Amino acid sequence: MAAKKEIRKQNAIQRFTRETIGELRKVSWPSRQEAMNLTMVVIIVMVFMGILLSVTDILSGRLLDLLLGI
């Protein structure tokens, strides 16, 4: 008989860890300056959206008060 190769079944956690590390090696990480610039863009957009939503909330509340006669 032909010698059978021993097939070792990998643990799911080991396989997940190995595949995750392999994928992380493929990632194109931004430089520190790019990360800082993108962070600033996100913060600026968040502040703008917060102001926009606050103004919309206040105006819609006042409009609703006018319509209901409160």
Gaussian input, Z-matrix of N, CA and C with variables (Angstrom, degrees):
# hf/3-21g

backbone

0 1
 N
 C     1     B1
 C     2     B2     1     A1
 N     3     B3     2     A2     1     D1
 C     4     B4     3     A3     2     D2
 C     5     B5     4     A4     3     D3
 N     6     B6     5     A5     4     D4
 C     7     B7     6     A6     5     D5
 C     8     B8     7     A7     6     D6
 N     9     B9     8     A8     7     D7
 C    10    B10     9     A9     8     D8
 C    11    B11    10    A10     9     D9
 N    12    B12    11    A11    10    D10
 C    13    B13    12    A12    11    D11
 C    14    B14    13    A13    12    D12
 N    15    B15    14    A14    13    D13
 C    16    B16    15    A15    14    D14
 C    17    B17    16    A16    15    D15
 N    18    B18    17    A17    16    D16
 C    19    B19    18    A18    17    D17
 C    20    B20    19    A19    18    D18
 N    21    B21    20    A20    19    D19
 C    22    B22    21    A21    20    D20
 C    23    B23    22    A22    21    D21
 N    24    B24    23    A23    22    D22
 C    25    B25    24    A24    23    D23
 C    26    B26    25    A25    24    D24
 N    27    B27    26    A26    25    D25
 C    28    B28    27    A27    26    D26
 C    29    B29    28    A28    27    D27
 N    30    B30    29    A29    28    D28
 C    31    B31    30    A30    29    D29
 C    32    B32    31    A31    30    D30
 N    33    B33    32    A32    31    D31
 C    34    B34    33    A33    32    D32
 C    35    B35    34    A34    33    D33
 N    36    B36    35    A35    34    D34
 C    37    B37    36    A36    35    D35
 C    38    B38    37    A37    36    D36
 N    39    B39    38    A38    37    D37
 C    40    B40    39    A39    38    D38
 C    41    B41    40    A40    39    D39
 N    42    B42    41    A41    40    D40
 C    43    B43    42    A42    41    D41
 C    44    B44    43    A43    42    D42
 N    45    B45    44    A44    43    D43
 C    46    B46    45    A45    44    D44
 C    47    B47    46    A46    45    D45
 N    48    B48    47    A47    46    D46
 C    49    B49    48    A48    47    D47
 C    50    B50    49    A49    48    D48
 N    51    B51    50    A50    49    D49
 C    52    B52    51    A51    50    D50
 C    53    B53    52    A52    51    D51
 N    54    B54    53    A53    52    D52
 C    55    B55    54    A54    53    D53
 C    56    B56    55    A55    54    D54
 N    57    B57    56    A56    55    D55
 C    58    B58    57    A57    56    D56
 C    59    B59    58    A58    57    D57
 N    60    B60    59    A59    58    D58
 C    61    B61    60    A60    59    D59
 C    62    B62    61    A61    60    D60
 N    63    B63    62    A62    61    D61
 C    64    B64    63    A63    62    D62
 C    65    B65    64    A64    63    D63
 N    66    B66    65    A65    64    D64
 C    67    B67    66    A66    65    D65
 C    68    B68    67    A67    66    D66
 N    69    B69    68    A68    67    D67
 C    70    B70    69    A69    68    D68
 C    71    B71    70    A70    69    D69
 N    72    B72    71    A71    70    D70
 C    73    B73    72    A72    71    D71
 C    74    B74    73    A73    72    D72
 N    75    B75    74    A74    73    D73
 C    76    B76    75    A75    74    D74
 C    77    B77    76    A76    75    D75
 N    78    B78    77    A77    76    D76
 C    79    B79    78    A78    77    D77
 C    80    B80    79    A79    78    D78
 N    81    B81    80    A80    79    D79
 C    82    B82    81    A81    80    D80
 C    83    B83    82    A82    81    D81
 N    84    B84    83    A83    82    D82
 C    85    B85    84    A84    83    D83
 C    86    B86    85    A85    84    D84
 N    87    B87    86    A86    85    D85
 C    88    B88    87    A87    86    D86
 C    89    B89    88    A88    87    D87
 N    90    B90    89    A89    88    D88
 C    91    B91    90    A90    89    D89
 C    92    B92    91    A91    90    D90
 N    93    B93    92    A92    91    D91
 C    94    B94    93    A93    92    D92
 C    95    B95    94    A94    93    D93
 N    96    B96    95    A95    94    D94
 C    97    B97    96    A96    95    D95
 C    98    B98    97    A97    96    D96
 N    99    B99    98    A98    97    D97
 C   100   B100    99    A99    98    D98
 C   101   B101   100   A100    99    D99
 N   102   B102   101   A101   100   D100
 C   103   B103   102   A102   101   D101
 C   104   B104   103   A103   102   D102
 N   105   B105   104   A104   103   D103
 C   106   B106   105   A105   104   D104
 C   107   B107   106   A106   105   D105
 N   108   B108   107   A107   106   D106
 C   109   B109   108   A108   107   D107
 C   110   B110   109   A109   108   D108
 N   111   B111   110   A110   109   D109
 C   112   B112   111   A111   110   D110
 C   113   B113   112   A112   111   D111
 N   114   B114   113   A113   112   D112
 C   115   B115   114   A114   113   D113
 C   116   B116   115   A115   114   D114
 N   117   B117   116   A116   115   D115
 C   118   B118   117   A117   116   D116
 C   119   B119   118   A118   117   D117
 N   120   B120   119   A119   118   D118
 C   121   B121   120   A120   119   D119
 C   122   B122   121   A121   120   D120
 N   123   B123   122   A122   121   D121
 C   124   B124   123   A123   122   D122
 C   125   B125   124   A124   123   D123
 N   126   B126   125   A125   124   D124
 C   127   B127   126   A126   125   D125
 C   128   B128   127   A127   126   D126
 N   129   B129   128   A128   127   D127
 C   130   B130   129   A129   128   D128
 C   131   B131   130   A130   129   D129
 N   132   B132   131   A131   130   D130
 C   133   B133   132   A132   131   D131
 C   134   B134   133   A133   132   D132
 N   135   B135   134   A134   133   D133
 C   136   B136   135   A135   134   D134
 C   137   B137   136   A136   135   D135
 N   138   B138   137   A137   136   D136
 C   139   B139   138   A138   137   D137
 C   140   B140   139   A139   138   D138
 N   141   B141   140   A140   139   D139
 C   142   B142   141   A141   140   D140
 C   143   B143   142   A142   141   D141
 N   144   B144   143   A143   142   D142
 C   145   B145   144   A144   143   D143
 C   146   B146   145   A145   144   D144
 N   147   B147   146   A146   145   D145
 C   148   B148   147   A147   146   D146
 C   149   B149   148   A148   147   D147
 N   150   B150   149   A149   148   D148
 C   151   B151   150   A150   149   D149
 C   152   B152   151   A151   150   D150
 N   153   B153   152   A152   151   D151
 C   154   B154   153   A153   152   D152
 C   155   B155   154   A154   153   D153
 N   156   B156   155   A155   154   D154
 C   157   B157   156   A156   155   D155
 C   158   B158   157   A157   156   D156
 N   159   B159   158   A158   157   D157
 C   160   B160   159   A159   158   D158
 C   161   B161   160   A160   159   D159
 N   162   B162   161   A161   160   D160
 C   163   B163   162   A162   161   D161
 C   164   B164   163   A163   162   D162
 N   165   B165   164   A164   163   D163
 C   166   B166   165   A165   164   D164
 C   167   B167   166   A166   165   D165
 N   168   B168   167   A167   166   D166
 C   169   B169   168   A168   167   D167
 C   170   B170   169   A169   168   D168
 N   171   B171   170   A170   169   D169
 C   172   B172   171   A171   170   D170
 C   173   B173   172   A172   171   D171
 N   174   B174   173   A173   172   D172
 C   175   B175   174   A174   173   D173
 C   176   B176   175   A175   174   D174
 N   177   B177   176   A176   175   D175
 C   178   B178   177   A177   176   D176
 C   179   B179   178   A178   177   D177
 N   180   B180   179   A179   178   D178
 C   181   B181   180   A180   179   D179
 C   182   B182   181   A181   180   D180
 N   183   B183   182   A182   181   D181
 C   184   B184   183   A183   182   D182
 C   185   B185   184   A184   183   D183
 N   186   B186   185   A185   184   D184
 C   187   B187   186   A186   185   D185
 C   188   B188   187   A187   186   D186
 N   189   B189   188   A188   187   D187
 C   190   B190   189   A189   188   D188
 C   191   B191   190   A190   189   D189
 N   192   B192   191   A191   190   D190
 C   193   B193   192   A192   191   D191
 C   194   B194   193   A193   192   D192
 N   195   B195   194   A194   193   D193
 C   196   B196   195   A195   194   D194
 C   197   B197   196   A196   195   D195
 N   198   B198   197   A197   196   D196
 C   199   B199   198   A198   197   D197
 C   200   B200   199   A199   198   D198
 N   201   B201   200   A200   199   D199
 C   202   B202   201   A201   200   D200
 C   203   B203   202   A202   201   D201
 N   204   B204   203   A203   202   D202
 C   205   B205   204   A204   203   D203
 C   206   B206   205   A205   204   D204
 N   207   B207   206   A206   205   D205
 C   208   B208   207   A207   206   D206
 C   209   B209   208   A208   207   D207

   B1=1.4334
   B2=1.5117
   B3=1.3071
   B4=1.4575
   B5=1.5212
   B6=1.3065
   B7=1.4729
   B8=1.5270
   B9=1.2996
   B10=1.4654
   B11=1.5261
   B12=1.3246
   B13=1.4589
   B14=1.5158
   B15=1.2875
   B16=1.4562
   B17=1.5324
   B18=1.3101
   B19=1.4594
   B20=1.5165
   B21=1.3124
   B22=1.4612
   B23=1.5204
   B24=1.2915
   B25=1.4529
   B26=1.5216
   B27=1.3632
   B28=1.4566
   B29=1.5180
   B30=1.2783
   B31=1.4478
   B32=1.5368
   B33=1.3203
   B34=1.4615
   B35=1.5223
   B36=1.3165
   B37=1.4649
   B38=1.5246
   B39=1.3184
   B40=1.4569
   B41=1.5276
   B42=1.3142
   B43=1.4601
   B44=1.5298
   B45=1.3306
   B46=1.4623
   B47=1.5272
   B48=1.3386
   B49=1.4617
   B50=1.5209
   B51=1.3128
   B52=1.4646
   B53=1.5248
   B54=1.3319
   B55=1.4600
   B56=1.5258
   B57=1.3243
   B58=1.4626
   B59=1.5166
   B60=1.3182
   B61=1.4625
   B62=1.5145
   B63=1.3181
   B64=1.4604
   B65=1.5200
   B66=1.3263
   B67=1.4711
   B68=1.5247
   B69=1.3283
   B70=1.4631
   B71=1.5228
   B72=1.3203
   B73=1.4689
   B74=1.5248
   B75=1.3287
   B76=1.4643
   B77=1.5270
   B78=1.3334
   B79=1.4605
   B80=1.5234
   B81=1.3255
   B82=1.4569
   B83=1.5219
   B84=1.3274
   B85=1.4539
   B86=1.5223
   B87=1.3517
   B88=1.4672
   B89=1.5320
   B90=1.3437
   B91=1.4624
   B92=1.5237
   B93=1.3219
   B94=1.4640
   B95=1.5250
   B96=1.3458
   B97=1.4564
   B98=1.5359
   B99=1.3351
   B100=1.4665
   B101=1.5299
   B102=1.3269
   B103=1.4679
   B104=1.5236
   B105=1.3263
   B106=1.4720
   B107=1.5256
   B108=1.3376
   B109=1.4621
   B110=1.5220
   B111=1.3148
   B112=1.4603
   B113=1.5262
   B114=1.3243
   B115=1.4566
   B116=1.5248
   B117=1.3165
   B118=1.4633
   B119=1.5254
   B120=1.3273
   B121=1.4636
   B122=1.5180
   B123=1.3202
   B124=1.4656
   B125=1.5220
   B126=1.3293
   B127=1.4686
   B128=1.5186
   B129=1.3294
   B130=1.4628
   B131=1.5279
   B132=1.3201
   B133=1.4661
   B134=1.5263
   B135=1.3422
   B136=1.4647
   B137=1.5276
   B138=1.3269
   B139=1.4650
   B140=1.5250
   B141=1.3362
   B142=1.4614
   B143=1.5240
   B144=1.3233
   B145=1.4553
   B146=1.5298
   B147=1.3279
   B148=1.4613
   B149=1.5138
   B150=1.3447
   B151=1.4638
   B152=1.5256
   B153=1.3301
   B154=1.4569
   B155=1.5270
   B156=1.3230
   B157=1.4667
   B158=1.5242
   B159=1.3246
   B160=1.4747
   B161=1.5191
   B162=1.3344
   B163=1.4624
   B164=1.5232
   B165=1.3215
   B166=1.4608
   B167=1.5306
   B168=1.3195
   B169=1.4642
   B170=1.5288
   B171=1.3187
   B172=1.4687
   B173=1.5248
   B174=1.3304
   B175=1.4634
   B176=1.5214
   B177=1.3259
   B178=1.4665
   B179=1.5266
   B180=1.3180
   B181=1.4751
   B182=1.5207
   B183=1.3321
   B184=1.4716
   B185=1.5332
   B186=1.3430
   B187=1.4529
   B188=1.5232
   B189=1.3062
   B190=1.4544
   B191=1.5293
   B192=1.3275
   B193=1.4712
   B194=1.5246
   B195=1.3253
   B196=1.4762
   B197=1.5219
   B198=1.3305
   B199=1.4707
   B200=1.5196
   B201=1.3278
   B202=1.4720
   B203=1.5165
   B204=1.3291
   B205=1.4650
   B206=1.5124
   B207=1.2984
   B208=1.4774
   B209=1.5121
   A1=110.04
   A2=112.68
   A3=118.30
   A4=109.17
   A5=113.06
   A6=117.87
   A7=109.02
   A8=114.53
   A9=119.11
   A10=109.02
   A11=113.64
   A12=117.79
   A13=107.57
   A14=114.12
   A15=118.47
   A16=108.09
   A17=115.36
   A18=120.89
   A19=107.23
   A20=113.95
   A21=119.24
   A22=109.05
   A23=114.78
   A24=120.11
   A25=108.49
   A26=114.54
   A27=119.00
   A28=111.30
   A29=113.62
   A30=121.51
   A31=107.42
   A32=118.08
   A33=121.98
   A34=111.19
   A35=117.35
   A36=120.57
   A37=110.33
   A38=117.58
   A39=120.82
   A40=110.45
   A41=117.02
   A42=121.25
   A43=110.69
   A44=116.09
   A45=120.54
   A46=110.67
   A47=116.81
   A48=121.11
   A49=110.81
   A50=117.54
   A51=121.39
   A52=111.09
   A53=117.42
   A54=120.97
   A55=111.69
   A56=116.90
   A57=120.93
   A58=110.84
   A59=117.07
   A60=120.42
   A61=110.17
   A62=117.94
   A63=121.57
   A64=112.28
   A65=116.84
   A66=120.18
   A67=111.26
   A68=116.98
   A69=119.91
   A70=112.00
   A71=117.58
   A72=120.67
   A73=111.56
   A74=117.05
   A75=121.40
   A76=112.77
   A77=117.21
   A78=121.51
   A79=110.40
   A80=115.13
   A81=120.90
   A82=106.98
   A83=116.47
   A84=122.03
   A85=110.17
   A86=117.82
   A87=120.08
   A88=110.24
   A89=114.30
   A90=117.98
   A91=108.70
   A92=115.83
   A93=120.09
   A94=110.37
   A95=117.16
   A96=120.95
   A97=111.08
   A98=117.08
   A99=120.43
   A100=110.75
   A101=116.53
   A102=120.48
   A103=110.72
   A104=117.44
   A105=120.98
   A106=110.27
   A107=117.51
   A108=121.02
   A109=111.44
   A110=116.65
   A111=120.55
   A112=111.14
   A113=117.21
   A114=120.80
   A115=110.09
   A116=117.15
   A117=120.84
   A118=110.98
   A119=117.38
   A120=120.68
   A121=109.91
   A122=117.52
   A123=121.46
   A124=110.74
   A125=117.19
   A126=120.49
   A127=110.77
   A128=117.58
   A129=121.24
   A130=110.77
   A131=117.29
   A132=121.09
   A133=110.17
   A134=117.64
   A135=120.44
   A136=110.93
   A137=117.52
   A138=120.64
   A139=109.84
   A140=116.91
   A141=121.14
   A142=111.13
   A143=117.02
   A144=120.38
   A145=110.94
   A146=117.47
   A147=120.37
   A148=111.47
   A149=116.16
   A150=120.26
   A151=110.15
   A152=117.03
   A153=121.41
   A154=111.47
   A155=116.80
   A156=120.45
   A157=111.39
   A158=117.33
   A159=120.09
   A160=111.19
   A161=116.42
   A162=120.40
   A163=110.11
   A164=117.00
   A165=121.02
   A166=110.63
   A167=117.19
   A168=121.54
   A169=110.90
   A170=116.34
   A171=119.99
   A172=110.81
   A173=116.47
   A174=119.65
   A175=112.17
   A176=116.92
   A177=118.71
   A178=110.63
   A179=117.65
   A180=120.61
   A181=111.21
   A182=116.34
   A183=119.50
   A184=111.48
   A185=116.54
   A186=119.90
   A187=110.39
   A188=117.09
   A189=121.13
   A190=110.80
   A191=116.65
   A192=120.09
   A193=110.95
   A194=117.14
   A195=120.73
   A196=111.15
   A197=116.13
   A198=119.98
   A199=111.74
   A200=116.18
   A201=119.68
   A202=112.38
   A203=116.29
   A204=120.35
   A205=113.14
   A206=116.84
   A207=120.79
   A208=110.01
   D1=150.41
   D2=177.78
   D3=-75.20
   D4=142.09
   D5=179.32
   D6=-68.85
   D7=130.01
   D8=-179.47
   D9=-86.17
   D10=137.41
   D11=175.05
   D12=-77.42
   D13=137.26
   D14=178.97
   D15=-78.62
   D16=117.55
   D17=179.40
   D18=-94.79
   D19=118.78
   D20=-178.83
   D21=-97.37
   D22=117.98
   D23=179.20
   D24=-79.56
   D25=124.66
   D26=-177.73
   D27=-79.70
   D28=147.33
   D29=174.29
   D30=-67.16
   D31=144.48
   D32=-178.39
   D33=-61.66
   D34=-37.90
   D35=179.93
   D36=-67.67
   D37=-41.45
   D38=178.96
   D39=-63.82
   D40=-43.25
   D41=179.95
   D42=-64.20
   D43=-44.00
   D44=178.47
   D45=-59.88
   D46=-45.71
   D47=-179.40
   D48=-62.85
   D49=-45.47
   D50=-179.30
   D51=-63.02
   D52=-43.87
   D53=-179.83
   D54=-68.37
   D55=-37.03
   D56=178.75
   D57=-64.96
   D58=-45.41
   D59=178.21
   D60=-62.10
   D61=-41.04
   D62=177.95
   D63=-61.53
   D64=-40.23
   D65=179.03
   D66=-70.61
   D67=-38.49
   D68=179.79
   D69=-65.25
   D70=-27.68
   D71=176.92
   D72=-70.21
   D73=-23.82
   D74=-178.90
   D75=-84.08
   D76=-13.73
   D77=-174.57
   D78=-70.02
   D79=138.53
   D80=174.64
   D81=-94.63
   D82=99.45
   D83=-175.35
   D84=-78.50
   D85=140.41
   D86=178.21
   D87=-73.56
   D88=155.80
   D89=175.64
   D90=-71.94
   D91=170.28
   D92=-179.85
   D93=-60.98
   D94=-42.08
   D95=-178.90
   D96=-65.58
   D97=-41.24
   D98=177.34
   D99=-62.81
   D100=-41.88
   D101=179.14
   D102=-63.44
   D103=-41.13
   D104=178.85
   D105=-64.93
   D106=-43.33
   D107=179.42
   D108=-62.67
   D109=-45.09
   D110=179.93
   D111=-66.27
   D112=-35.65
   D113=177.16
   D114=-63.95
   D115=-42.76
   D116=178.55
   D117=-63.10
   D118=-39.61
   D119=177.71
   D120=-61.65
   D121=-44.18
   D122=179.99
   D123=-63.01
   D124=-43.59
   D125=179.91
   D126=-63.91
   D127=-43.24
   D128=179.67
   D129=-62.67
   D130=-44.10
   D131=179.36
   D132=-64.40
   D133=-40.22
   D134=178.91
   D135=-63.09
   D136=-43.63
   D137=179.55
   D138=-63.98
   D139=-45.02
   D140=179.26
   D141=-60.04
   D142=-46.12
   D143=-179.57
   D144=-66.47
   D145=-36.68
   D146=177.03
   D147=-62.36
   D148=-44.00
   D149=177.96
   D150=-64.52
   D151=-44.98
   D152=-179.58
   D153=-60.26
   D154=-45.43
   D155=179.83
   D156=-67.55
   D157=-36.94
   D158=177.82
   D159=-64.06
   D160=-45.40
   D161=179.43
   D162=-63.79
   D163=-42.80
   D164=178.54
   D165=-61.64
   D166=-41.80
   D167=179.23
   D168=-63.53
   D169=-46.93
   D170=-179.01
   D171=-63.31
   D172=-46.29
   D173=-178.76
   D174=-65.66
   D175=-41.32
   D176=179.49
   D177=-67.90
   D178=-34.58
   D179=177.00
   D180=-64.96
   D181=-43.37
   D182=178.54
   D183=-66.59
   D184=-38.84
   D185=177.66
   D186=-63.85
   D187=-41.72
   D188=178.50
   D189=-64.76
   D190=-39.36
   D191=176.08
   D192=-61.64
   D193=-41.20
   D194=178.60
   D195=-64.76
   D196=-42.15
   D197=-178.21
   D198=-67.50
   D199=-36.08
   D200=-177.98
   D201=-88.26
   D202=-10.20
   D203=178.05
   D204=74.63
   D205=29.72
   D206=-179.69
   D207=-85.32

